[in-house]
Amino acid sequence: MNTRDTLKVNAAGHLEIGGADCCDLAREFKTPLYVFDEAYIRRMMRLYQDTINEEYEGRGLVLYASKAFSCKAMYLIAKEEGIGVDVVSGGELYTALSVGFPAEKIYLHGNNKLPYERAEALDARIGGIIVDAYTEADALDREAEERGIVQDVLIRVNPGVEAHTHAYVQTATPDSKFGFSVSDGAAMAMTKHVLEKKHLRLRGFHCHIGSQIFEKHSFVLAAEKMCAFIEAVRKETGFEADTLNLGGGFGIWYTDEDAKIPVEGYRGYLSALIGAVKRECNARGLKLPFLLIEPGRSIVGEAGITLYTVGAIKEIPGIRKYLAVDGGMFDNPRYCLYQSKYTAVLANRAAEEPRERVAIAGKCCESGDLIGVDFNLPRAKEGDLIAVLSTGAYNYSMASNYNRNFIPAAVLVKDGKARYIVKPQTYEDLVRNDVVPDDLK
Ligand SMILES: *Cc1c(COP(=O)(O)O)cnc(C)c1O
């Protein structure tokens, strides 16, 4: 079990997160429940920004990739920590702006930004828009002109490094809906296109090579290729980028198949990136660009757990045992989507040794509705409390009301005390937008 700083087993044999006893949390807030450790989130944000400040003379900004977990409290924490955010929809932008997040520290992504999303971003005067299509560049230029402004933009580039958890491949012409490839000249052509726009100010380039990556060298390789591209653009057009955004993607611990990296250990990823950028820029005679990075998963993933109560138990002799919980694919669809692996702990008897291998099933009307199939747990009974670990990223943000289940509430723990950051839904919430046409009344 991952017992480092945010999680531990207390004297009562209960799992604790950020100093709060999970049994107390379940009693007070009910299950299913997302629980986040505020200290962990802040430490990760600070670690990344400190690394840029100390090793890159402060010439850069951490952007929390808010798609990992977006709610008002997260933007407020990021704002307090002095970092920026990236958003990928009008909804995320709205949430950030609604709590007074500084617009100049917001960057907008997306391969198909809708007209209203572009309008809201331009009207809010956000710091940057990462352009990912000719049609988008044309529309943004026109829309900026209508407003009498010049919008800072980056171009999303595909450097030809595709990373997977523990390996990476270099691909010549990646097939992706994101970005313009360097290798086939598409990125250069798009750069020339954007440079001609009077109401777009091209600041530089962005890349994001994948997610849940542990292989440092894949980040270094991408940084090298991006610097080489900046040089190629300067040679061909005279334009020298002053901003380089290297995306996110740092891996986290889900099971013991993954590395366990302590907070301070993530400094190494950023140091490697910074080292590569400095080295390449010096070698190529480029001025050091303003550096942006966009970690999402690594900031909130391990900061969060999900608490469930065990309900029905079904043992199919010789096949497997199912523990059904009060959540499922509606609060965590990642097993269904990617067969993602998790670690679970029997939170009310966390000191007991694992006795059996079980599947944890959700309550949805869907055979594939599982949290996973190979958890090692003590013998659980109805009413026991299960904690699924490392659910802070891409769980709440991917949740749905499938089967008209409630999206669970989220609480934030600080100094052992929890308070809501997302309150529980009600039946009234579920029917709020339902309309009964007159002829059906
Ligand atoms: C998803 C995404 C991120 C964050 O990735 P993590 O793996 O969560 O760090 C950053 N930038 C872009 C463009 C993304 O799509």
Ligand as a Chemical Component Dictionary entry (heavy atoms), coordinates in Angstrom:
data_LIG
# 
_chem_comp.id                   LIG 
_chem_comp.type                 NON-POLYMER 
_chem_comp.pdbx_formal_charge   0 
_chem_comp.three_letter_code    LIG 
# 
loop_
_chem_comp_atom.comp_id 
_chem_comp_atom.atom_id 
_chem_comp_atom.alt_atom_id 
_chem_comp_atom.type_symbol 
_chem_comp_atom.charge 
_chem_comp_atom.model_Cartn_x 
_chem_comp_atom.model_Cartn_y 
_chem_comp_atom.model_Cartn_z 
_chem_comp_atom.pdbx_ordinal 
LIG C1 C1 C 0 -4.292 16.280 -20.639 1  
LIG C2 C2 C 0 -3.346 17.363 -20.963 2  
LIG C3 C3 C 0 -2.437 17.821 -19.997 3  
LIG C4 C4 C 0 -2.290 17.179 -18.643 4  
LIG O1 O1 O 0 -1.763 15.907 -18.720 5  
LIG P1 P1 P 0 -1.425 15.084 -17.376 6  
LIG O2 O2 O 0 -1.036 13.754 -17.882 7  
LIG O3 O3 O 0 -2.658 15.064 -16.574 8  
LIG O4 O4 O 0 -0.317 15.807 -16.697 9  
LIG C5 C5 C 0 -1.632 18.884 -20.338 10 
LIG N1 N1 N 0 -1.724 19.484 -21.543 11 
LIG C6 C6 C 0 -2.584 19.063 -22.490 12 
LIG C7 C7 C 0 -2.642 19.774 -23.785 13 
LIG C8 C8 C 0 -3.411 17.995 -22.237 14 
LIG O5 O5 O 0 -4.258 17.577 -23.184 15 
# 
loop_
_chem_comp_bond.comp_id 
_chem_comp_bond.atom_id_1 
_chem_comp_bond.atom_id_2 
_chem_comp_bond.value_order 
_chem_comp_bond.pdbx_ordinal 
LIG C1 C2 SING 1  
LIG C2 C3 SING 2  
LIG C2 C8 DOUB 3  
LIG C3 C4 SING 4  
LIG C3 C5 DOUB 5  
LIG C4 O1 SING 6  
LIG O1 P1 SING 7  
LIG P1 O2 DOUB 8  
LIG P1 O3 SING 9  
LIG P1 O4 SING 10 
LIG C5 N1 SING 11 
LIG N1 C6 DOUB 12 
LIG C6 C7 SING 13 
LIG C6 C8 SING 14 
LIG C8 O5 SING 15 
# 
